[in-house]
């Protein structure tokens, strides 16, 4: 197939036009917010397809980018566990389509409302399928952000007051991708040596080297952090410290009260002002708290037009799906009926494909 004209293809990724790591997370969180608003399996499958297409089109060969498959498998495992729990522990969903009747374990009087075994209906399985699909979609959206966003670059963009917390989060986020990479490498090595890669014995033989490598990386990270003076802070006046604490606590309290007002039926008048005031106070606290940080930024990442488009597409998906508010977002299971695909919500989800066309191409895929 002949290559596309240069004017119709995305540019090659470099430092000047690369999408900000925070934009990828905002895009993924927008998809996750849309997934949390529906139990329609058709919309959830469409969200997974959008996330998977963008990841396939714009991820690199970095270790963290190869963890997307692990999140997909984790989501499928969560779905299976949810179905098993529904079968074994039962469900309060009434149903008339009986599938099987399991032996029921008698329980004492203090365990009323809980049962093990009993009737298994199609309605309760479909309800568990919808519920598990929502949680699986949330995990896959987080996996998409983890595969597309460079955690080290995301750490560089955090405010100084959140730097120490950000380091802990980044180390935790990179632990799973590196472990997945080690497992794949060791399984390949065993396969090349003619050894089995499945079974309990193979898992145990692979697990020890993986844990050993994780420990070595932890020691290396601790040594490098100590060599770079991690944890050292600059002296600040007591007034600044007290003001920062007051703004943080006051801002969080205002956000909590405002959020309660937005959820309550009679709190619309004070909900929005309190949330806005709380956000302003928290931002001011982060600004003041950053004075304790003695670190510097070398060539900070830019938030350009492409980053705005990527983040905006995720926010648009969340806003449009929420604004749709149709009954098809939550298909009923009693009576049992096939879910319908709401056209407006489906078109809203497709907005999330925008990063696959506006984000720069990774160097290896050009």
C-alpha positions as CSV (number, residue, x, y, z in Angstrom):
1,X,0.0,0.0,0.0
2,X,1.4,3.4,-1.0
3,X,2.2,5.7,1.9
4,X,-0.1,8.6,2.8
5,X,0.9,12.1,1.8
6,X,2.9,13.9,4.4
7,X,0.2,16.5,4.9
8,X,-2.4,13.8,5.9
9,X,-0.4,12.0,8.6
10,X,0.5,13.0,12.1
11,X,4.0,14.3,12.7
12,X,6.7,12.3,14.4
13,X,6.8,12.7,18.1
14,X,9.6,14.9,19.6
15,X,10.0,17.0,22.7
16,X,8.3,20.0,21.2
17,X,5.1,18.4,20.0
18,X,4.8,15.4,22.4
19,X,1.5,15.0,24.2
20,X,1.7,15.9,27.9
21,X,1.5,12.9,30.2
22,X,-1.2,14.5,32.2
23,X,-3.3,14.9,29.0
24,X,-3.3,11.1,28.5
25,X,-4.5,10.6,32.1
26,X,-7.2,13.2,31.7
27,X,-8.3,11.5,28.5
28,X,-8.4,8.0,30.2
29,X,-10.2,9.4,33.3
30,X,-12.8,10.9,31.0
31,X,-13.5,7.5,29.4
32,X,-13.6,6.0,32.9
33,X,-16.0,8.6,34.1
34,X,-18.3,7.8,31.1
35,X,-18.0,4.1,31.9
36,X,-19.1,4.8,35.5
37,X,-22.3,6.4,34.3
38,X,-23.6,3.3,32.4
39,X,-24.0,-0.4,32.7
40,X,-24.9,-0.9,29.1
41,X,-22.6,-3.7,27.8
42,X,-22.7,-2.3,24.3
43,X,-21.4,1.2,25.4
44,X,-18.9,-0.4,27.7
45,X,-17.6,-2.5,24.9
46,X,-17.4,0.6,22.7
47,X,-15.4,2.4,25.4
48,X,-13.0,-0.6,25.6
49,X,-12.6,-0.6,21.8
50,X,-11.9,3.2,21.7
51,X,-9.2,2.8,24.5
52,X,-7.7,-0.2,22.8
53,X,-7.5,1.5,19.4
54,X,-5.8,4.6,20.7
55,X,-3.3,2.5,22.7
56,X,-2.5,0.4,19.6
57,X,-2.1,3.5,17.5
58,X,0.0,5.6,19.8
59,X,1.8,3.6,22.4
60,X,5.6,3.1,22.3
61,X,7.9,0.1,23.1
62,X,8.6,1.4,26.6
63,X,8.2,-1.1,29.5
64,X,5.1,0.7,30.9
65,X,3.5,0.6,27.4
66,X,3.4,-3.2,27.4
67,X,1.3,-3.4,30.6
68,X,-2.0,-2.8,28.8
69,X,-2.5,-6.4,28.1
70,X,-2.1,-7.2,31.8
71,X,-4.9,-4.7,32.6
72,X,-7.2,-6.3,30.0
73,X,-6.6,-9.7,31.6
74,X,-7.2,-8.2,35.0
75,X,-10.5,-6.8,33.9
76,X,-11.6,-10.2,32.5
77,X,-10.6,-11.8,35.7
78,X,-12.7,-9.3,37.7
79,X,-15.6,-10.1,35.4
80,X,-15.3,-13.8,35.9
81,X,-15.0,-13.4,39.7
82,X,-18.1,-11.2,39.8
83,X,-20.1,-13.9,37.9
84,X,-18.7,-16.6,40.3
85,X,-19.7,-14.7,43.3
86,X,-23.2,-14.2,41.9
87,X,-23.6,-17.9,41.4
88,X,-22.2,-19.0,44.7
89,X,-23.4,-16.3,47.0
90,X,-26.7,-15.5,45.2
91,X,-28.1,-12.1,44.3
92,X,-31.1,-10.0,45.5
93,X,-32.2,-9.6,41.9
94,X,-35.5,-11.5,41.4
95,X,-35.8,-13.7,38.4
96,X,-38.1,-16.1,36.7
97,X,-35.7,-17.8,34.3
98,X,-34.3,-20.5,36.4
99,X,-31.0,-22.0,35.1
100,X,-29.9,-24.3,37.8
101,X,-30.4,-25.0,41.5
102,X,-27.3,-25.5,43.6
103,X,-27.2,-27.2,46.9
104,X,-27.8,-24.6,49.6
105,X,-25.6,-24.5,52.7
106,X,-27.6,-23.9,55.9
107,X,-26.4,-20.8,57.8
108,X,-27.1,-19.7,61.4
109,X,-29.8,-17.1,62.2
110,X,-27.3,-14.3,62.6
111,X,-26.4,-14.6,58.9
112,X,-29.8,-13.8,57.7
113,X,-29.8,-12.2,54.2
114,X,-26.7,-14.2,53.2
115,X,-26.9,-17.5,51.4
116,X,-24.5,-19.9,49.8
117,X,-25.9,-21.9,46.8
118,X,-29.6,-22.0,45.9
119,X,-31.4,-20.8,42.8
120,X,-29.4,-19.3,39.9
121,X,-31.4,-17.3,37.5
122,X,-30.6,-15.7,34.2
123,X,-31.6,-12.3,35.5
124,X,-29.0,-12.4,38.3
125,X,-26.3,-13.5,36.0
126,X,-27.0,-10.7,33.5
127,X,-27.0,-8.2,36.3
128,X,-23.6,-9.5,37.5
129,X,-22.3,-9.4,34.0
130,X,-23.3,-5.7,33.6
131,X,-21.8,-4.8,37.0
132,X,-18.6,-6.7,36.3
133,X,-18.3,-5.2,32.8
134,X,-18.4,-1.7,34.3
135,X,-15.5,-2.4,36.7
136,X,-13.5,-4.2,34.0
137,X,-13.9,-1.2,31.7
138,X,-12.6,1.1,34.5
139,X,-9.5,-1.0,34.9
140,X,-8.9,-1.1,31.2
141,X,-9.2,2.7,31.0
142,X,-6.6,3.0,33.8
143,X,-4.4,0.6,31.9
144,X,-4.7,2.7,28.7
145,X,-3.4,5.8,30.6
146,X,-0.6,3.7,32.1
147,X,0.4,2.5,28.7
148,X,0.4,5.9,27.0
149,X,1.7,8.3,29.7
150,X,5.4,8.3,30.7
151,X,5.3,8.2,34.5
152,X,8.6,9.9,34.8
153,X,7.4,12.8,32.7
154,X,4.2,13.0,34.7
155,X,6.3,13.3,37.9
156,X,8.2,16.2,36.4
157,X,4.9,18.2,36.0
158,X,3.6,17.8,39.5
159,X,3.6,20.8,41.8
160,X,6.4,20.9,44.3
161,X,4.1,20.3,47.2
162,X,3.1,16.9,45.7
163,X,6.5,15.8,44.6
164,X,7.2,13.3,47.4
165,X,3.7,11.8,47.0
166,X,4.2,11.7,43.3
167,X,7.4,9.8,43.6
168,X,5.7,7.1,45.6
169,X,2.9,6.9,43.1
170,X,5.2,6.7,40.1
171,X,7.3,4.0,41.8
172,X,4.1,2.0,42.4
173,X,2.9,2.6,38.9
174,X,6.1,1.4,37.3
175,X,6.4,-1.7,39.5
176,X,3.6,-3.6,37.7
177,X,4.8,-2.9,34.2
178,X,8.3,-3.9,35.0
179,X,7.1,-7.0,36.6
180,X,5.0,-7.9,33.5
181,X,8.1,-7.3,31.4
182,X,10.2,-9.6,33.6
183,X,7.6,-12.3,33.4
184,X,7.4,-12.1,29.6
185,X,11.2,-12.2,29.4
186,X,11.6,-15.2,31.7
187,X,8.8,-17.1,29.9
188,X,10.5,-16.5,26.6
189,X,13.8,-17.7,28.0
190,X,12.2,-20.9,29.3
191,X,10.5,-21.5,26.0
192,X,13.7,-21.1,24.1
193,X,15.4,-23.7,26.4
194,X,12.6,-26.2,25.8
195,X,11.1,-25.9,29.3
196,X,7.3,-25.6,30.0
197,X,5.9,-22.2,30.6
198,X,2.6,-23.3,32.1
199,X,1.6,-25.1,35.3
200,X,2.2,-24.5,38.9
201,X,5.8,-25.6,38.9
202,X,6.7,-23.2,36.0
203,X,4.9,-20.3,37.8
204,X,6.9,-20.9,41.0
205,X,10.2,-21.1,39.1
206,X,9.4,-17.9,37.3
207,X,8.2,-16.1,40.4
208,X,11.4,-16.2,42.4
209,X,13.6,-14.4,39.7
210,X,10.8,-11.9,39.2
211,X,10.7,-11.0,43.0
212,X,14.5,-10.9,43.0
213,X,14.5,-8.4,40.2
214,X,11.9,-6.3,41.9
215,X,14.0,-6.2,45.1
216,X,17.1,-5.2,43.1
217,X,15.2,-2.4,41.4
218,X,13.9,-1.2,44.8
219,X,17.4,-1.0,46.2
220,X,18.7,0.8,43.1
221,X,15.8,3.3,43.3
222,X,16.5,4.0,47.0
223,X,20.2,4.5,46.3
224,X,19.6,6.9,43.4
225,X,17.0,8.9,45.5
226,X,19.4,9.2,48.4
227,X,22.2,10.3,46.0
228,X,20.0,13.1,44.6
229,X,19.0,14.4,48.0
230,X,15.5,13.2,48.0
231,X,13.4,14.4,51.0
232,X,15.4,17.5,51.7
233,X,13.3,20.6,52.0
234,X,14.0,24.3,52.1
235,X,13.3,26.3,55.3
236,X,10.1,28.4,55.1
237,X,8.7,30.8,57.7
238,X,6.2,29.4,60.2
239,X,3.5,31.8,58.9
240,X,3.7,30.2,55.4
241,X,3.5,26.7,56.9
242,X,0.4,27.6,59.0
243,X,-1.2,29.4,56.1
244,X,-0.6,26.4,53.8
245,X,-2.2,24.0,56.4
246,X,-5.2,26.2,56.9
247,X,-5.8,26.6,53.1
248,X,-5.5,22.9,52.6
249,X,-7.9,21.9,55.3
250,X,-10.3,24.7,54.5
251,X,-10.2,23.9,50.8
252,X,-10.8,20.2,51.3
253,X,-13.7,20.9,53.7
254,X,-15.3,23.3,51.3
255,X,-15.0,20.8,48.4
256,X,-16.6,18.1,50.5
257,X,-19.5,20.3,51.7
258,X,-20.0,21.6,48.2
259,X,-20.0,18.1,46.7
260,X,-22.6,17.1,49.2
261,X,-24.6,20.1,48.2
262,X,-24.4,19.2,44.6
263,X,-25.6,15.6,45.3
264,X,-28.4,16.7,47.7
265,X,-31.7,17.9,46.4
266,X,-31.7,21.2,48.3
267,X,-28.0,22.2,48.1
268,X,-27.7,23.5,44.6
269,X,-27.5,27.1,45.9
270,X,-24.3,26.7,47.9
271,X,-22.8,23.6,46.2
272,X,-21.1,25.3,43.2
273,X,-19.7,28.3,45.1
274,X,-18.2,26.1,47.8
275,X,-16.6,23.7,45.3
276,X,-15.1,26.7,43.4
277,X,-13.8,28.3,46.6
278,X,-12.4,25.0,47.8
279,X,-10.5,24.4,44.5
280,X,-9.1,27.9,44.7
281,X,-7.9,27.4,48.3
282,X,-6.3,24.0,47.5
283,X,-4.5,25.5,44.5
284,X,-3.2,28.3,46.6
285,X,-2.1,25.8,49.2
286,X,-0.2,23.9,46.6
287,X,1.5,27.1,45.4
288,X,2.6,27.9,48.9
289,X,3.6,24.4,49.8
290,X,5.9,24.2,46.7
291,X,8.3,26.6,48.4
292,X,9.5,23.7,50.6
293,X,10.7,21.9,47.5
294,X,14.4,22.6,46.5
295,X,14.2,20.7,43.2
296,X,14.5,22.3,39.8
297,X,13.0,21.4,36.4
298,X,15.1,20.7,33.4
299,X,13.3,21.4,30.2
300,X,9.8,21.1,31.5
301,X,7.2,19.5,29.3
302,X,4.9,21.8,27.4
303,X,1.1,21.7,27.3
304,X,0.4,22.4,23.7
305,X,-2.6,22.3,21.4
306,X,-2.3,18.6,20.9
307,X,-2.4,18.0,24.7
308,X,-5.5,20.2,24.9
309,X,-7.2,18.2,22.2
310,X,-6.4,14.9,23.8
311,X,-7.5,15.9,27.3
312,X,-10.6,17.7,25.8
313,X,-11.7,14.6,24.0
314,X,-11.8,12.6,27.2
315,X,-13.7,15.4,29.0
316,X,-16.1,15.6,26.1
317,X,-16.9,11.9,26.2
318,X,-17.6,12.1,30.0
319,X,-19.7,15.3,29.6
320,X,-21.7,14.1,26.6
321,X,-22.5,10.6,28.0
322,X,-23.5,12.1,31.3
323,X,-25.7,14.7,29.6
324,X,-27.4,12.0,27.5
325,X,-29.1,10.6,30.6
326,X,-31.2,8.1,28.7
327,X,-32.8,5.0,30.2
328,X,-30.7,2.9,27.8
329,X,-27.6,3.7,29.8
330,X,-28.9,1.3,32.5
331,X,-30.7,-1.5,30.8
332,X,-33.0,-3.4,33.0
333,X,-32.8,-7.1,33.8
334,X,-36.3,-7.6,35.1
335,X,-38.0,-8.4,32.8
336,X,-35.0,-9.8,30.8
337,X,-34.5,-7.9,27.6
338,X,-31.6,-7.3,25.1
339,X,-29.8,-4.0,25.7
340,X,-30.2,-1.2,23.2
341,X,-27.4,1.0,21.9
342,X,-28.3,4.7,22.4
343,X,-27.1,6.4,19.2
344,X,-26.2,9.8,20.8
345,X,-24.2,8.1,23.6
346,X,-22.4,5.9,21.1
347,X,-21.4,8.9,18.9
348,X,-20.2,10.7,22.1
349,X,-17.9,7.8,22.9
350,X,-16.4,7.9,19.4
351,X,-15.1,11.4,20.3
352,X,-12.5,9.6,22.4
353,X,-10.8,8.4,19.2
354,X,-9.5,11.9,18.5
355,X,-6.0,11.2,20.1
356,X,-5.4,8.4,17.6
357,X,-5.4,11.1,14.9
358,X,-4.0,14.2,16.5
359,X,-1.3,12.8,18.8
360,X,2.2,12.5,17.2
361,X,3.3,9.1,15.9
362,X,5.9,7.2,18.1
363,X,9.3,7.2,16.4
364,X,9.3,3.4,16.0
365,X,5.9,3.4,14.2
366,X,6.8,6.1,11.6
